[in-house]
Amino acid sequence: MLRWLRFVLPTAACQEAEPPTRYETLFQALDRNGDGVVDIGELQEGLRNLGIPLGQDAEEKIFTTGDVNKDGKLDFEEFMKYLKDHEKKMKLAFKSLDKNNDGKIEASEIVQSLQTLGLTISEQQAELILQSIDADGTMTVDWNEWRDYFLFNPVTDIEEIIRFWKHSTGIDIGDSLTIPDEFTEDEKKSGQWWRQLLAGGIAGAVSRTSTAPLDRLKIMMQVHGSKSDKMNIFGGFRQMVKEGGIRSLWRGNGTNVIKIAPETAVKFWAYEQYKKLLTEEGQKIGTFERFISGSMAGATAQTFIYPMEVMKTRLAVGKTGQYSGIYDCAKKILKHEGLGAFYKGYVPNLLGIIPYAGIDLAVYELLKSYWLDNFAKDSVNPGVMVLLGCGALSSTCGQLASYPLALVRTRMQAQAMLEGSPQLNMVGLFRRIISKEGIPGLYRGITPNFMKVLPAVGISYVVYENMKQTLGVTQK
């Protein structure tokens, strides 16, 4: 790409103010039919032919930003104005990286700049990023190389460049203990943040509903598994269908979906408040502060919606006709057990947030570092499949670490429903499980839990991306 740009843009080598002829040469290469305008199809085909495939999202963002009169086409004036405006923004990004103002970006400057944005990488990883931009092999990047590399990339600042590695809100594997997303000031001012959260919420609802039978099976195995070692995946499904029919496989899913909205709202609000408490004004949040803020926000949200967690478990474990719905379930719990029953299992649930969020974040950072060390030869953008894989694997590791606490929480929530079962506290339950079932007893139901990860990730991602388009979320 850089060689081609240097060939068609010979005047760019030593000038910062670009003459119109530079853009004319480029415009003619994109205007395939020579009619003086470029439509989205020509832009996509032209960029592919020039060896600059950006992907549909980025190409559409260039087109919608540049098409000032909204006629569905880019004329030369619109094209030239877009590139000039974009170069100004990339010049600011370049200067923000060039700490010593020598006109070149070095590996140490990349490390320093990314640290202020809460992203830690080694100098070796920074050198790999430089190699993907460096056209002349000097291991530094001057303004011409930087501009030519990002000429058609619609990112506007260094924060957007590193947000390739952002943990996506759209990935929902059924647990809500992950650390919330970061949003830029522009996203907050433009309202993009709430659209992304709404898209993530809808994706989570569809994903959870699609994998609800596996989720109910997990809960049944957690609660009833100790009674018989014979409860396996096939036997569990057969038992549920025999007892309540096919519809019973989705028992408790309504509550699981309804709690997404209040939990997301409280977590997002709390996260922003805790970030302000832990960082000085204007300071970027670091990884440790992000972990603490995220964990505390998760705890706050869980405290707020925990009664719904208890009702979800009661509905999932309940027999046909025991509860007519969420309201009936809440009324019966309050009548027979009192208000305190809505917070049974709260302590192990709260304790589970730390290992889940901590390991999820640590594994994600580890996978990110491994990819940058070994595969970031041509681009720092890892692509959708790598991001989905890293997100799914890190969340699975988080689940594995916190699973014994999740199992004890579920047992405590359901204890009152089991005839002849003693009402034990967290420590008592741990002792009972280990003495009667051994360590494997703490991991009952983990197989269906892991089985739902891949379909949940795939479904939530597809729905999330489609909802972002429907809601008009601009792509980064």
CORQUI-V411489 format. One record per residue. N is the residue number from 1. PSI is psi as a letter, one per 20 degrees, with the letter a starting at -180 (* if undefined). OMEGA is omega in whole degrees, -180 to 180 (999 if undefined). D_CENTER is the distance of its C-alpha to the mean C-alpha in Angstrom with 2 decimals. Layout:
# CORQUI-V411489
N;PSI;OMEGA;D_CENTER  N;PSI;OMEGA;D_CENTER
This chain:
# CORQUI-V411489
1;g;-177;30.29  2;g;-180;31.75  3;g;-179;35.18  4;g;-179;35.25  5;h;180;34.38  6;h;179;37.06  7;g;-177;39.52  8;i;-178;39.15  9;l;-174;38.64  10;h;-177;41.53  11;i;-175;42.02  12;i;-168;38.57  13;h;-175;39.58  14;k;180;41.12  15;q;176;40.48  16;h;175;37.83  17;o;-172;39.21  18;p;175;38.93  19;q;-178;41.89  20;h;-177;41.35  21;h;179;42.65  22;g;-179;39.56  23;h;179;37.39  24;g;180;40.13  25;g;-179;39.99  26;g;-180;36.26  27;g;179;36.57  28;h;179;39.38  29;h;-180;37.34  30;h;-179;34.68  31;n;-171;37.31  32;h;-177;38.16  33;j;175;40.92  34;k;-179;42.41  35;j;176;42.42  36;i;176;41.20  37;q;179;37.77  38;p;175;34.46  39;r;-175;32.42  40;h;179;28.82  41;g;179;30.23  42;h;179;32.38  43;g;-179;29.62  44;g;-180;27.41  45;g;-179;30.48  46;g;179;31.85  47;h;177;28.75  48;g;-180;28.63  49;h;179;32.35  50;j;180;31.97  51;k;-180;29.43  52;l;179;26.55  53;o;-176;24.13  54;i;-172;21.03  55;q;-173;19.42  56;g;-177;19.97  57;g;-178;17.36  58;g;-180;18.78  59;g;179;22.30  60;h;179;22.08  61;g;176;20.85  62;g;-175;23.92  63;g;-177;26.13  64;h;178;25.21  65;g;-177;25.43  66;h;-176;28.72  67;n;-173;30.36  68;g;-177;31.96  69;j;175;34.47  70;l;178;32.02  71;j;178;34.51  72;j;-180;32.04  73;q;175;33.55  74;o;172;33.49  75;r;-173;37.00  76;h;-179;37.94  77;g;179;37.92  78;g;-180;34.37  79;g;-179;33.24  80;g;-180;35.04  81;g;180;33.77  82;g;-177;30.09  83;h;179;30.58  84;g;179;32.59  85;g;-178;30.10  86;h;180;27.23  87;h;177;29.39  88;g;179;30.10  89;g;-180;26.42  90;h;176;26.02  91;g;177;29.23  92;g;178;27.78  93;g;179;24.73  94;g;-179;27.32  95;h;179;29.44  96;h;178;26.65  97;h;-177;26.22  98;n;-172;29.99  99;h;-177;30.79  100;j;175;34.44  101;k;178;35.15  102;j;178;36.82  103;j;180;35.22  104;q;176;33.18  105;p;179;29.77  106;r;-177;30.00  107;g;-178;27.62  108;h;180;28.34  109;h;177;27.42  110;g;179;23.96  111;g;-178;23.42  112;g;-177;24.80  113;g;-179;22.77  114;h;177;19.37  115;h;179;20.42  116;i;179;21.03  117;j;177;17.46  118;j;179;16.18  119;o;-177;15.57  120;p;175;18.27  121;q;179;19.74  122;r;179;23.29  123;h;178;26.04  124;g;178;26.19  125;h;178;22.59  126;h;178;23.49  127;h;177;26.56  128;h;177;24.61  129;g;179;22.65  130;g;-178;26.11  131;h;-179;27.61  132;i;-179;25.34  133;h;-174;26.67  134;o;-177;30.15  135;h;-174;32.73  136;j;174;35.93  137;j;-178;35.01  138;i;-176;35.77  139;j;167;32.46  140;r;-179;32.10  141;o;177;30.73  142;r;-176;33.01  143;g;-178;32.35  144;g;180;33.54  145;g;180;31.21  146;g;-179;28.22  147;g;-178;29.18  148;h;-180;29.92  149;g;-176;26.64  150;j;-176;24.55  151;g;-179;27.24  152;j;177;25.32  153;p;-172;21.76  154;j;174;20.72  155;q;-175;18.87  156;i;177;21.04  157;r;-174;20.45  158;h;178;19.41  159;g;-180;16.26  160;h;-180;15.01  161;g;-178;16.23  162;i;-179;14.18  163;j;168;10.89  164;h;-172;10.78  165;j;179;9.22  166;p;173;6.51  167;p;-172;3.51  168;p;176;1.49  169;h;-173;3.67  170;i;-179;5.45  171;o;-177;5.31  172;o;179;8.26  173;j;173;10.89  174;h;177;13.24  175;q;-173;12.97  176;k;-175;11.78  177;j;-179;12.22  178;q;179;8.90  179;p;-177;9.12  180;r;179;8.21  181;q;170;6.80  182;q;175;9.74  183;q;179;11.73  184;r;178;14.82  185;h;179;18.23  186;g;-180;18.70  187;h;180;15.69  188;g;-178;17.16  189;h;-176;20.65  190;i;-178;20.05  191;j;179;18.24  192;h;-176;15.14  193;g;-177;13.07  194;h;176;14.55  195;h;178;14.25  196;g;178;10.46  197;h;178;10.59  198;g;178;13.32  199;g;178;11.70  200;h;179;8.86  201;g;179;11.92  202;g;178;13.98  203;g;178;11.64  204;g;-180;11.55  205;g;180;15.33  206;g;-179;16.09  207;g;-179;14.20  208;h;178;15.93  209;h;-179;19.17  210;h;-177;19.15  211;j;-177;18.81  212;g;179;20.91  213;h;178;24.00  214;h;-180;22.37  215;g;179;21.03  216;h;178;24.57  217;g;178;26.14  218;g;-179;24.15  219;g;179;25.44  220;g;179;28.94  221;h;177;29.04  222;g;-175;27.93  223;g;-174;30.65  224;i;-174;33.43  225;h;-176;32.88  226;h;-179;35.37  227;h;-178;38.16  228;p;178;38.27  229;i;-176;36.89  230;i;-179;37.34  231;n;176;34.22  232;a;-176;32.12  233;g;-178;29.54  234;g;-180;32.27  235;h;179;34.56  236;g;178;31.96  237;g;-178;31.10  238;g;-180;34.84  239;g;-180;35.63  240;g;-180;33.12  241;g;179;34.35  242;h;-177;37.95  243;h;-173;37.58  244;j;-179;35.79  245;r;-177;35.33  246;h;-177;32.29  247;h;-177;30.95  248;i;178;30.84  249;h;-179;27.90  250;j;-179;25.73  251;p;-179;27.46  252;i;-177;25.22  253;h;-180;22.36  254;g;179;23.37  255;h;-180;22.80  256;h;-180;19.42  257;g;-178;18.32  258;h;-175;20.28  259;i;-180;18.73  260;g;-174;15.19  261;g;-180;16.54  262;h;-179;18.43  263;g;179;15.97  264;g;-178;13.11  265;g;-179;15.92  266;g;-179;17.49  267;g;-180;14.47  268;g;180;13.57  269;g;-178;17.32  270;h;-180;17.98  271;g;179;15.30  272;h;-180;16.99  273;g;-179;20.36  274;h;177;19.82  275;g;179;18.57  276;h;180;21.84  277;h;-173;23.85  278;i;-180;22.65  279;q;176;22.82  280;q;-177;25.74  281;p;179;25.70  282;i;-179;24.34  283;q;178;22.98  284;q;-178;19.49  285;p;179;17.53  286;r;-177;17.66  287;g;-178;15.66  288;g;180;18.13  289;h;179;18.19  290;g;179;14.42  291;g;-180;14.74  292;g;180;17.79  293;g;-179;16.55  294;g;179;13.40  295;g;179;15.76  296;h;177;18.37  297;g;177;16.21  298;g;179;15.18  299;g;179;18.92  300;g;-180;19.97  301;g;180;17.90  302;h;178;19.15  303;h;-177;22.65  304;g;-173;22.55  305;j;-173;21.52  306;h;177;23.02  307;h;178;26.07  308;h;176;23.91  309;g;179;22.60  310;g;-180;26.31  311;h;177;27.27  312;g;180;24.64  313;g;-180;26.18  314;g;180;29.70  315;h;-179;29.23  316;h;-177;27.76  317;h;-176;30.64  318;q;179;33.28  319;r;-180;35.99  320;p;178;36.82  321;i;-179;38.41  322;h;177;37.58  323;p;179;35.29  324;i;179;35.48  325;a;-177;32.04  326;g;-178;29.74  327;g;180;32.52  328;h;179;35.15  329;g;-180;33.08  330;g;-178;32.57  331;g;-178;36.29  332;h;178;37.52  333;g;-179;35.45  334;g;-177;36.75  335;g;-173;40.30  336;h;-173;40.66  337;i;179;38.51  338;r;-175;38.02  339;h;-177;35.15  340;h;-179;34.26  341;h;-179;33.21  342;i;179;30.02  343;k;175;28.84  344;p;-179;29.95  345;j;-176;27.59  346;g;-177;25.91  347;g;177;26.72  348;h;177;25.18  349;g;180;22.05  350;g;179;21.85  351;h;-179;22.71  352;i;-178;19.98  353;g;-176;17.22  354;g;179;18.34  355;h;-179;18.37  356;g;-176;15.11  357;g;-178;13.06  358;g;-178;15.36  359;h;176;15.31  360;g;-179;11.58  361;g;-178;11.39  362;g;-180;14.69  363;h;179;14.10  364;g;178;10.98  365;h;179;13.34  366;g;179;16.14  367;h;178;14.67  368;g;180;13.73  369;g;180;17.33  370;g;-179;18.84  371;g;-180;17.48  372;h;-180;18.68  373;h;-170;21.96  374;h;-172;22.75  375;i;-176;21.26  376;m;-178;20.66  377;g;-176;24.09  378;i;-177;23.75  379;q;175;20.38  380;i;177;17.58  381;o;-175;15.12  382;i;-178;14.05  383;r;-173;13.48  384;g;-174;11.31  385;h;179;12.88  386;g;180;12.49  387;g;178;8.74  388;g;180;8.61  389;g;179;11.44  390;g;180;10.26  391;g;-179;7.17  392;g;-178;9.84  393;g;-180;12.54  394;h;178;11.29  395;h;178;10.47  396;g;177;13.86  397;h;177;15.59  398;g;178;14.52  399;g;-178;15.93  400;g;-178;19.00  401;h;-175;19.81  402;j;-173;19.68  403;g;179;21.14  404;h;177;24.77  405;h;179;23.98  406;h;180;22.12  407;g;179;25.21  408;h;177;27.63  409;g;-178;25.81  410;g;179;26.15  411;g;179;29.78  412;h;179;30.61  413;h;-173;29.24  414;i;-173;31.42  415;g;-176;34.49  416;i;-178;36.62  417;i;-175;36.44  418;o;-178;37.87  419;p;177;41.66  420;j;-179;43.36  421;p;179;40.17  422;q;-180;40.63  423;n;-175;38.34  424;q;173;36.93  425;a;-175;34.71  426;g;-178;31.76  427;g;179;34.08  428;g;179;36.59  429;g;177;34.09  430;g;-180;32.83  431;g;-178;36.49  432;g;-179;37.42  433;g;-178;34.65  434;h;-179;35.40  435;h;-176;39.17  436;h;-173;39.18  437;i;-178;36.36  438;a;180;35.56  439;g;179;32.17  440;h;180;31.05  441;h;179;31.48  442;i;-177;28.47  443;k;178;26.29  444;p;179;27.74  445;j;-177;25.41  446;h;180;22.82  447;g;176;23.62  448;h;178;22.55  449;g;178;19.45  450;h;-180;18.50  451;h;-176;19.84  452;i;-175;17.32  453;g;-176;14.19  454;g;176;14.65  455;h;180;15.71  456;g;179;13.02  457;g;-179;10.23  458;g;-178;12.55  459;g;-177;13.57  460;h;180;10.39  461;g;-178;9.23  462;g;-180;12.84  463;g;-179;13.26  464;g;-179;10.23  465;h;179;11.69  466;h;179;15.12  467;h;178;14.58  468;g;178;13.36  469;g;-179;16.64  470;h;-177;18.63  471;i;177;17.63  472;k;176;18.25  473;p;180;14.99  474;q;-178;16.01  475;q;178;14.20  476;*;999;13.66
